[in-house]
Amino acid sequence: MSDALNLRRLNAGDYGALVELWTAAGLPYKPHGRDSRSAFEHQLTLPQIAFFGLFDHDRIIGTSLVTHDGRKGWINRVAVHPDYRRRGLAIRLIRESEQWLVSCGIGIFACLIEGYNDTSRATFKAAGYELFEGVTYFTRRVDPDV
Ligand SMILES: CC(C)(COP(=O)(O)OP(=O)(O)OC[C@H]1O[C@@H](n2cnc3c(N)ncnc32)[C@H](O)[C@@H]1OP(=O)(O)O)[C@@H](O)C(=O)NCCC(=O)NCCS
């Protein structure tokens, strides 16, 4: 691994590598819904969304997807390739994501974590996030693949 990893916003040409990373990281995704190539390309055009990629030379080894609704910021899909874990890279992605949110005028950062994902809980806890007990997540979908 190089000492100098580069972080940049992703572009449409990164889609294939992004999906490979999600797969290698074991992060489920919706290939026919919000994580499809066309959905990704559309999301890249939206001002309230930023995709970040961390690169070792040309190889993408970490990502985050950051969104906001004008009130709160959401840090989603933080993933680090298994070969690069426990080196503080998820924390770096979280901090870069937070900086972008601050630049958008957002001062509250939040993350939804599935109940099984103890690693992700430990990571956000290490990043200083406080568990908010007593919230139940409800959704309704126009289609199960969305
Ligand atoms: C969660 C994930 C992004 C963490 O990436 P990472 O780069 O290894 O995390 P970091 O090195 O920045 O870890 C920072 C701290 O988080 C905690 N942590 C991270 N992984 C941990 C683990 N497996 N067990 C316990 N604590 C862990 C530790 O406190 C760690 O600090 P330390 O290494 O000094 O002990 C990575 O494991 C991953 O890609 N998982 C699969 C994808 C996923 O589930 N993403 C979350 C979606 S919400």
The ligand as a Tripos MOL2 file, in Angstrom:
@<TRIPOS>MOLECULE
LIG
   48    50     1     0     0
SMALL
NO_CHARGES

@<TRIPOS>ATOM
      1 C1        -17.1440   -0.6760    8.6520 C.3       1 LIG1
      2 C2        -15.8480   -0.4720    7.8240 C.3       1 LIG1
      3 C3        -16.1150    0.6100    6.7790 C.3       1 LIG1
      4 C4        -14.7150   -0.0060    8.7710 C.3       1 LIG1
      5 O1        -13.5720    0.2940    7.9690 O.3       1 LIG1
      6 P1        -12.0960    0.4180    8.5560 P.3       1 LIG1
      7 O2        -11.3060    1.2860    7.6190 O.co2     1 LIG1
      8 O3        -11.5570   -0.9040    8.8820 O.co2     1 LIG1
      9 O4        -12.3370    1.2320    9.9200 O.3       1 LIG1
     10 P2        -11.2330    2.1000   10.7040 P.3       1 LIG1
     11 O5         -9.8820    1.5000   10.5220 O.co2     1 LIG1
     12 O6        -11.3950    3.5340   10.3380 O.co2     1 LIG1
     13 O7        -11.7180    1.8300   12.2050 O.3       1 LIG1
     14 C5        -11.8090    2.8790   13.1460 C.3       1 LIG1
     15 C6        -12.2480    2.2860   14.4760 C.3       1 LIG1
     16 O8        -13.5400    1.6680   14.3620 O.3       1 LIG1
     17 C7        -13.5700    0.4940   15.1900 C.3       1 LIG1
     18 N1        -13.6310   -0.7210   14.3530 N.ar      1 LIG1
     19 C8        -13.5010   -0.8010   13.0070 C.ar      1 LIG1
     20 N2        -13.6130   -2.0940   12.6070 N.ar      1 LIG1
     21 C9        -13.8140   -2.8270   13.7240 C.ar      1 LIG1
     22 C10       -14.0040   -4.2120   13.9570 C.ar      1 LIG1
     23 N3        -13.9900   -5.1150   12.9500 N.pl3     1 LIG1
     24 N4        -14.1930   -4.6240   15.2310 N.ar      1 LIG1
     25 C11       -14.2070   -3.7500   16.2550 C.ar      1 LIG1
     26 N5        -14.0090   -2.4120   16.1010 N.ar      1 LIG1
     27 C12       -13.8260   -1.9610   14.8510 C.ar      1 LIG1
     28 C13       -12.2880    0.5010   15.9700 C.3       1 LIG1
     29 O9        -12.4890    1.2970   17.1380 O.3       1 LIG1
     30 C14       -11.3540    1.2040   15.0040 C.3       1 LIG1
     31 O10       -10.2270    1.7790   15.6260 O.3       1 LIG1
     32 P3         -8.9260    0.8480   15.9210 P.3       1 LIG1
     33 O11        -8.5920    0.1350   14.6540 O.co2     1 LIG1
     34 O12        -7.8960    1.8560   16.3410 O.co2     1 LIG1
     35 O13        -9.3350   -0.1040   17.0200 O.co2     1 LIG1
     36 C15       -15.3960   -1.7860    7.1310 C.3       1 LIG1
     37 O14       -15.3050   -2.8120    8.0860 O.3       1 LIG1
     38 C16       -16.3150   -2.2280    6.0190 C.2       1 LIG1
     39 O15       -16.1430   -1.8350    4.8530 O.2       1 LIG1
     40 N6        -17.3260   -3.0720    6.3460 N.am      1 LIG1
     41 C17       -18.2670   -3.5890    5.3240 C.3       1 LIG1
     42 C18       -19.1670   -2.5100    4.7680 C.3       1 LIG1
     43 C19       -20.1350   -1.9880    5.8160 C.2       1 LIG1
     44 O16       -20.7820   -2.7300    6.5400 O.2       1 LIG1
     45 N7        -20.2390   -0.6410    5.8850 N.am      1 LIG1
     46 C20       -21.1030    0.0440    6.8160 C.3       1 LIG1
     47 C21       -22.3430    0.5340    6.1750 C.3       1 LIG1
     48 S1        -23.3090    1.5220    7.3380 S.3       1 LIG1
@<TRIPOS>BOND
     1     1     2 1
     2     2     3 1
     3     2     4 1
     4     2    36 1
     5     4     5 1
     6     5     6 1
     7     6     7 2
     8     6     8 1
     9     6     9 1
    10     9    10 1
    11    10    11 2
    12    10    12 1
    13    10    13 1
    14    13    14 1
    15    14    15 1
    16    15    16 1
    17    15    30 1
    18    16    17 1
    19    17    18 1
    20    17    28 1
    21    18    19 ar
    22    18    27 ar
    23    19    20 ar
    24    20    21 ar
    25    21    22 ar
    26    21    27 ar
    27    22    23 1
    28    22    24 ar
    29    24    25 ar
    30    25    26 ar
    31    26    27 ar
    32    28    29 1
    33    28    30 1
    34    30    31 1
    35    31    32 1
    36    32    33 2
    37    32    34 1
    38    32    35 1
    39    36    37 1
    40    36    38 1
    41    38    39 2
    42    38    40 1
    43    40    41 1
    44    41    42 1
    45    42    43 1
    46    43    44 2
    47    43    45 1
    48    45    46 1
    49    46    47 1
    50    47    48 1
@<TRIPOS>SUBSTRUCTURE
     1 LIG1         1 GROUP 0 **** ****
